[in-house]
Amino acid sequence: MKKLKNEKELVKKAISEGMKYGEGRGVVEFEPTDSATEKIEYIYRLLVHDKIIQPIPPNQISQLTMRHRLAIWASKLK
């Protein structure tokens, strides 16, 4: 897994866009007390469920790989 140049900013963008996507679909309402870890995991699972991103193999799932996959997704958004 090659680290992206501006991965930290892309993860922030992915969380923001993922929250808008989930709330827009009406499937989730994020609370201010939700941690970034919880948001990342929920957004990742939602995007995989909706077939927007490819799932990570079950034996490779970790917080780091979910962050990376979401950063890649955010880099492709306009």
WOKAMO-V525972 format. One record per run of one state. SS is the DSSP state (H for helix, E for strand, - for the rest). FROM is the first residue (numbers start at 1). TO is the last residue. Records with the same first field share a line. If there is no record, write none. Layout:
BEGIN
SS->FROM-TO / FROM-TO
END
This chain:
BEGIN
-->1-6 / 26-35 / 50-57 / 61-62 / 76-78
H->7-25 / 36-49 / 58-60 / 63-75
END
